[in-house]
Each structure stands twice: as C-alpha cells, then as structure tokens.
Amino acid sequence: MGNQTSVRSKIRDFLWGLFLYDFYLDAVRTKTRYKDAVNLFLLGQFLGLPLMNSSISLRLLPYLLPELGDWKKRQLKEKEIIELAPDIT
C-alpha cells in the first residue's frame, strides 16, 4: 500500500509541475513586486518624502518591518540586463 501512495504522490507532483508551476512562479514574482512597491513607499516616508499619509504607513510598519531587510538586500543586489528581460519561451 505504501508503494502505491508513493507512486500516486509522484504522479501528482509531476502533473502539478507540468501544468501549474509556471503560474505559481508568476504569482510569487507578482507578489514580490507588489511588496517591493509598498516597501519603496515606506522607505520614502522614512526619508521624509510625503508619498503616503503617515498614519497609514505607521499602521503598515509592524507588518512590513521584518521584510525590510530582505527587501534591501534584493534591491542592492547587482542584476544583469538578461535577468530583467522578459522570458520569450
């Protein structure tokens, strides 16, 4: 019985990768882009640029503060022009 569930899970994982993995990657990239935009607004608020209402940014701060470190690393990472080009395949 254990071998059959193993084969079933392998087939399920293969089909998920075949049909849904690209959609999953696009959703993760889109989510990251939206988070980066919000973090950019918050960084502008920290620097004194009035891009958002300060009460809104103060309400968002406890949720987004843990992610600011990763965001700064992502923004400071050197990127090749090929990485920014859209995938044509």
VOGUBA-469365 format. One line per field, with one value per residue: chain; z, y, x of N, C-alpha, C, CB in turn; residue number from 1. Coordinates in nm, 2 decimals. Each point is the difference from the previous one (the first is absolute). Glycine has a CB too. Layout:
<atoms>
c: (A | ...) .
nz: (Z | ...) .
ny: (Y | ...) .
nx: (X | ...) .
caz: (Z | ...) .
cay: (Y | ...) .
cax: (X | ...) .
cz: (Z | ...) .
cy: (Y | ...) .
cx: (X | ...) .
cbz: (Z | ...) .
cby: (Y | ...) .
cbx: (X | ...) .
k: (NUM | ...) .
</atoms>
This chain:
<atoms>
c: (A | A | A | A | A | A | A | A | A | A | A | A | A | A | A | A | A | A | A | A | A | A | A | A | A | A | A | A | A | A | A | A | A | A | A | A | A | A | A | A | A | A | A | A | A | A | A | A | A | A | A | A | A | A | A | A | A | A | A | A | A | A | A | A | A | A | A | A | A | A | A | A | A | A | A | A | A | A | A | A | A | A | A | A | A | A | A | A | A) .
nz: (0.00 | -0.05 | -0.31 | -0.02 | 0.14 | -0.19 | -0.26 | 0.12 | 0.05 | -0.29 | -0.13 | 0.17 | -0.09 | -0.31 | 0.01 | 0.17 | -0.22 | -0.24 | 0.10 | 0.20 | -0.09 | -0.16 | 0.23 | 0.22 | -0.16 | -0.03 | 0.31 | 0.06 | -0.19 | 0.13 | 0.29 | -0.08 | -0.13 | 0.26 | 0.19 | -0.18 | 0.04 | 0.32 | 0.01 | -0.18 | 0.22 | 0.24 | -0.14 | -0.02 | 0.31 | 0.06 | -0.18 | 0.17 | -0.25 | 0.14 | -0.16 | 0.23 | 0.14 | 0.18 | 0.02 | -0.23 | 0.13 | 0.29 | -0.13 | -0.14 | 0.28 | 0.08 | -0.31 | -0.06 | 0.27 | -0.13 | -0.29 | 0.10 | -0.03 | -0.28 | -0.11 | 0.03 | -0.16 | -0.24 | -0.03 | 0.00 | -0.24 | -0.19 | -0.17 | -0.22 | -0.15 | 0.05 | 0.26 | -0.20 | -0.24 | 0.07 | 0.06 | -0.34 | 0.16) .
ny: (-0.12 | 0.12 | -0.04 | 0.16 | 0.26 | 0.00 | 0.02 | 0.24 | 0.19 | -0.05 | 0.09 | 0.26 | 0.10 | -0.03 | 0.18 | 0.24 | 0.02 | 0.01 | 0.24 | 0.19 | 0.07 | 0.25 | 0.07 | 0.00 | 0.21 | 0.21 | 0.00 | 0.07 | 0.25 | 0.13 | -0.02 | 0.16 | 0.24 | 0.06 | 0.00 | 0.22 | 0.20 | -0.01 | 0.05 | 0.27 | 0.11 | -0.06 | 0.16 | 0.26 | -0.01 | -0.01 | 0.26 | 0.18 | -0.15 | 0.15 | -0.34 | 0.02 | 0.21 | 0.02 | -0.19 | -0.19 | -0.03 | -0.07 | -0.25 | -0.11 | 0.01 | -0.28 | -0.10 | 0.10 | -0.06 | -0.29 | 0.14 | 0.22 | -0.25 | -0.08 | 0.30 | 0.03 | -0.27 | 0.09 | 0.28 | -0.12 | -0.23 | 0.15 | -0.03 | -0.14 | 0.24 | -0.31 | 0.10 | 0.20 | -0.23 | -0.04 | -0.30 | 0.06 | -0.29) .
nx: (0.08 | 0.29 | -0.01 | -0.28 | 0.11 | 0.26 | -0.18 | -0.18 | 0.25 | 0.12 | -0.27 | -0.02 | 0.29 | -0.06 | -0.25 | 0.14 | 0.22 | -0.21 | -0.17 | 0.16 | 0.31 | -0.11 | -0.20 | 0.24 | 0.17 | -0.24 | -0.05 | 0.31 | 0.01 | -0.26 | 0.11 | 0.26 | -0.17 | -0.16 | 0.25 | 0.14 | -0.25 | 0.02 | 0.31 | -0.04 | -0.20 | 0.20 | 0.24 | -0.18 | -0.05 | 0.32 | 0.04 | -0.24 | -0.19 | -0.29 | 0.02 | -0.23 | -0.18 | 0.28 | -0.27 | 0.11 | 0.29 | -0.13 | -0.17 | 0.27 | 0.18 | -0.10 | 0.02 | 0.30 | 0.19 | 0.05 | 0.05 | 0.24 | 0.20 | -0.12 | 0.00 | 0.31 | 0.07 | -0.17 | 0.16 | 0.31 | -0.05 | 0.23 | -0.29 | 0.20 | -0.15 | -0.08 | -0.17 | -0.17 | -0.07 | -0.32 | 0.12 | 0.00 | -0.07) .
caz: (0.00 | 0.01 | -0.14 | -0.09 | 0.04 | -0.05 | -0.15 | -0.02 | 0.03 | -0.11 | -0.12 | 0.04 | 0.00 | -0.14 | -0.07 | 0.05 | -0.06 | -0.14 | -0.03 | 0.08 | 0.05 | -0.06 | 0.06 | 0.13 | 0.00 | -0.03 | 0.12 | 0.10 | -0.05 | 0.01 | 0.15 | 0.04 | -0.06 | 0.08 | 0.13 | -0.03 | -0.02 | 0.13 | 0.07 | -0.05 | 0.06 | 0.14 | 0.00 | -0.03 | 0.12 | 0.10 | -0.04 | 0.01 | -0.12 | 0.04 | -0.11 | 0.06 | 0.13 | 0.10 | 0.09 | -0.08 | 0.00 | 0.13 | 0.02 | -0.07 | 0.04 | 0.08 | -0.09 | -0.11 | 0.05 | -0.01 | -0.14 | -0.05 | -0.02 | -0.12 | -0.11 | -0.02 | -0.07 | -0.14 | -0.08 | -0.02 | -0.08 | -0.14 | -0.09 | -0.14 | -0.09 | -0.05 | 0.10 | 0.00 | -0.12 | 0.01 | -0.06 | -0.13 | -0.03) .
cay: (0.12 | 0.12 | 0.03 | 0.06 | 0.14 | 0.07 | 0.02 | 0.09 | 0.14 | 0.04 | 0.04 | 0.13 | 0.10 | 0.02 | 0.07 | 0.13 | 0.07 | 0.01 | 0.10 | 0.12 | 0.05 | 0.14 | 0.09 | 0.02 | 0.09 | 0.13 | 0.05 | 0.04 | 0.12 | 0.12 | 0.03 | 0.06 | 0.14 | 0.08 | 0.03 | 0.09 | 0.13 | 0.05 | 0.04 | 0.12 | 0.11 | 0.02 | 0.05 | 0.15 | 0.06 | 0.01 | 0.11 | 0.13 | 0.03 | -0.03 | -0.07 | -0.06 | 0.05 | -0.06 | -0.09 | -0.12 | -0.06 | -0.05 | -0.12 | -0.11 | -0.03 | -0.13 | -0.11 | 0.00 | 0.02 | -0.12 | -0.02 | 0.11 | -0.05 | -0.08 | 0.09 | 0.08 | -0.09 | -0.02 | 0.12 | 0.04 | -0.11 | 0.04 | -0.07 | 0.00 | 0.04 | -0.12 | -0.04 | 0.09 | -0.01 | -0.10 | -0.13 | -0.01 | -0.14) .
cax: (-0.08 | 0.09 | 0.06 | -0.10 | -0.02 | 0.12 | -0.01 | -0.11 | 0.05 | 0.10 | -0.08 | -0.06 | 0.10 | 0.04 | -0.11 | 0.00 | 0.11 | -0.03 | -0.10 | -0.02 | 0.13 | 0.02 | -0.10 | 0.05 | 0.11 | -0.05 | -0.07 | 0.10 | 0.07 | -0.09 | -0.01 | 0.13 | 0.00 | -0.10 | 0.07 | 0.11 | -0.06 | -0.05 | 0.12 | 0.05 | -0.08 | 0.04 | 0.14 | -0.02 | -0.06 | 0.10 | 0.10 | -0.06 | -0.08 | -0.14 | -0.07 | -0.12 | -0.04 | 0.09 | -0.07 | -0.01 | 0.13 | 0.02 | -0.08 | 0.07 | 0.14 | 0.02 | -0.01 | 0.10 | 0.13 | 0.09 | 0.03 | 0.09 | 0.14 | 0.01 | -0.03 | 0.12 | 0.09 | -0.05 | 0.01 | 0.14 | 0.06 | 0.02 | -0.08 | 0.04 | -0.10 | -0.07 | -0.10 | -0.12 | -0.07 | -0.11 | 0.03 | -0.08 | -0.03) .
cz: (0.00 | -0.13 | -0.09 | 0.04 | -0.05 | -0.15 | -0.03 | 0.03 | -0.10 | -0.12 | 0.02 | -0.01 | -0.15 | -0.07 | 0.05 | -0.06 | -0.15 | -0.03 | 0.08 | 0.05 | -0.05 | 0.06 | 0.15 | 0.01 | -0.04 | 0.12 | 0.10 | -0.04 | 0.01 | 0.14 | 0.04 | -0.06 | 0.08 | 0.14 | -0.02 | -0.02 | 0.13 | 0.08 | -0.05 | 0.05 | 0.14 | 0.01 | -0.03 | 0.12 | 0.11 | -0.04 | 0.00 | -0.12 | 0.02 | -0.11 | 0.05 | 0.13 | 0.11 | 0.09 | -0.07 | 0.01 | 0.15 | 0.03 | -0.07 | 0.05 | 0.08 | -0.09 | -0.09 | 0.05 | -0.01 | -0.15 | -0.06 | -0.03 | -0.13 | -0.12 | -0.03 | -0.07 | -0.15 | -0.09 | -0.02 | -0.07 | -0.14 | -0.09 | -0.14 | -0.09 | -0.05 | 0.11 | -0.01 | -0.13 | 0.01 | -0.07 | -0.12 | -0.02 | 0.04) .
cy: (0.13 | 0.04 | 0.07 | 0.15 | 0.08 | 0.02 | 0.10 | 0.15 | 0.04 | 0.05 | 0.13 | 0.11 | 0.03 | 0.08 | 0.14 | 0.08 | 0.03 | 0.11 | 0.12 | 0.07 | 0.14 | 0.10 | 0.04 | 0.10 | 0.14 | 0.07 | 0.05 | 0.12 | 0.12 | 0.04 | 0.08 | 0.14 | 0.09 | 0.03 | 0.10 | 0.14 | 0.06 | 0.04 | 0.12 | 0.12 | 0.03 | 0.06 | 0.15 | 0.07 | 0.01 | 0.11 | 0.14 | 0.04 | -0.03 | -0.07 | -0.06 | 0.07 | -0.07 | -0.10 | -0.14 | -0.08 | -0.05 | -0.13 | -0.12 | -0.04 | -0.13 | -0.12 | -0.01 | 0.02 | -0.12 | -0.03 | 0.10 | -0.05 | -0.08 | 0.09 | 0.08 | -0.09 | -0.02 | 0.12 | 0.03 | -0.11 | 0.05 | -0.09 | 0.01 | 0.05 | -0.11 | -0.04 | 0.08 | -0.02 | -0.11 | -0.13 | -0.02 | -0.15 | -0.04) .
cx: (0.09 | 0.06 | -0.10 | -0.02 | 0.13 | -0.01 | -0.11 | 0.05 | 0.10 | -0.07 | -0.06 | 0.10 | 0.04 | -0.11 | -0.01 | 0.11 | -0.02 | -0.10 | -0.01 | 0.13 | 0.02 | -0.10 | 0.05 | 0.11 | -0.04 | -0.07 | 0.10 | 0.07 | -0.09 | -0.02 | 0.12 | 0.00 | -0.09 | 0.06 | 0.11 | -0.06 | -0.04 | 0.12 | 0.06 | -0.07 | 0.03 | 0.14 | -0.01 | -0.05 | 0.11 | 0.10 | -0.06 | -0.08 | -0.14 | -0.08 | -0.13 | -0.04 | 0.08 | -0.08 | -0.01 | 0.14 | 0.03 | -0.08 | 0.07 | 0.13 | 0.02 | 0.00 | 0.11 | 0.14 | 0.09 | 0.04 | 0.10 | 0.14 | 0.02 | -0.02 | 0.13 | 0.10 | -0.03 | 0.03 | 0.15 | 0.07 | 0.03 | -0.07 | 0.05 | -0.12 | -0.09 | -0.10 | -0.13 | -0.08 | -0.12 | 0.04 | -0.09 | -0.04 | -0.14) .
cbz: (0.12 | 0.23 | 0.03 | -0.02 | 0.20 | 0.19 | -0.04 | 0.06 | 0.24 | 0.09 | -0.05 | 0.15 | 0.23 | 0.00 | -0.03 | 0.21 | 0.17 | -0.03 | -0.07 | 0.07 | 0.03 | -0.21 | -0.15 | 0.06 | -0.06 | -0.24 | -0.04 | 0.06 | -0.16 | -0.20 | 0.04 | 0.01 | -0.22 | -0.13 | 0.08 | -0.10 | -0.23 | -0.01 | 0.05 | -0.21 | -0.16 | 0.06 | -0.07 | -0.24 | -0.05 | 0.05 | -0.14 | 0.15 | -0.15 | 0.14 | -0.10 | -0.10 | -0.09 | 0.00 | 0.10 | -0.15 | -0.19 | 0.07 | 0.02 | -0.20 | 0.01 | 0.20 | 0.02 | -0.14 | 0.16 | 0.20 | -0.03 | 0.12 | 0.25 | 0.12 | 0.07 | 0.20 | 0.22 | 0.09 | 0.09 | 0.21 | 0.14 | 0.06 | 0.15 | 0.04 | -0.06 | -0.13 | 0.15 | 0.14 | -0.13 | 0.00 | 0.23 | -0.09 | 0.04) .
cby: (-0.13 | -0.07 | -0.20 | -0.23 | -0.06 | -0.11 | -0.24 | -0.18 | -0.04 | -0.16 | -0.24 | -0.12 | -0.07 | -0.21 | -0.21 | -0.08 | -0.10 | -0.24 | -0.19 | -0.12 | -0.23 | -0.11 | -0.10 | -0.23 | -0.19 | -0.08 | -0.15 | -0.24 | -0.14 | -0.08 | -0.20 | -0.22 | -0.10 | -0.10 | -0.23 | -0.18 | -0.07 | -0.14 | -0.24 | -0.12 | -0.06 | -0.20 | -0.22 | -0.05 | -0.09 | -0.24 | -0.17 | 0.06 | -0.05 | 0.21 | -0.05 | -0.22 | 0.06 | 0.21 | 0.19 | 0.10 | 0.14 | 0.24 | 0.14 | 0.08 | 0.25 | 0.10 | 0.01 | 0.09 | 0.17 | -0.09 | -0.11 | 0.17 | -0.01 | -0.20 | 0.02 | 0.15 | -0.11 | -0.16 | 0.08 | 0.12 | -0.18 | 0.08 | 0.03 | -0.18 | 0.19 | -0.08 | -0.07 | 0.16 | 0.06 | 0.19 | -0.09 | 0.20 | -0.05) .
cbx: (-0.18 | 0.04 | 0.15 | -0.11 | -0.15 | 0.14 | 0.07 | -0.17 | -0.04 | 0.16 | -0.04 | -0.17 | 0.08 | 0.13 | -0.12 | -0.10 | 0.15 | 0.06 | -0.12 | -0.20 | 0.09 | 0.08 | -0.19 | -0.07 | 0.15 | -0.03 | -0.20 | 0.03 | 0.13 | -0.12 | -0.14 | 0.12 | 0.05 | -0.19 | -0.06 | 0.14 | -0.08 | -0.20 | 0.04 | 0.07 | -0.18 | -0.15 | 0.10 | -0.04 | -0.23 | -0.02 | 0.11 | 0.18 | 0.20 | 0.01 | 0.22 | 0.06 | -0.23 | 0.14 | -0.13 | -0.18 | 0.08 | 0.05 | -0.21 | -0.12 | 0.02 | -0.10 | -0.24 | -0.17 | -0.10 | -0.12 | -0.22 | -0.15 | 0.02 | -0.09 | -0.24 | -0.05 | 0.04 | -0.18 | -0.22 | -0.01 | -0.11 | 0.23 | -0.20 | 0.17 | 0.14 | 0.20 | 0.19 | 0.13 | 0.21 | -0.17 | 0.06 | 0.12 | 0.23) .
k: (1 | 2 | 3 | 4 | 5 | 6 | 7 | 8 | 9 | 10 | 11 | 12 | 13 | 14 | 15 | 16 | 17 | 18 | 19 | 20 | 21 | 22 | 23 | 24 | 25 | 26 | 27 | 28 | 29 | 30 | 31 | 32 | 33 | 34 | 35 | 36 | 37 | 38 | 39 | 40 | 41 | 42 | 43 | 44 | 45 | 46 | 47 | 48 | 49 | 50 | 51 | 52 | 53 | 54 | 55 | 56 | 57 | 58 | 59 | 60 | 61 | 62 | 63 | 64 | 65 | 66 | 67 | 68 | 69 | 70 | 71 | 72 | 73 | 74 | 75 | 76 | 77 | 78 | 79 | 80 | 81 | 82 | 83 | 84 | 85 | 86 | 87 | 88 | 89) .
</atoms>
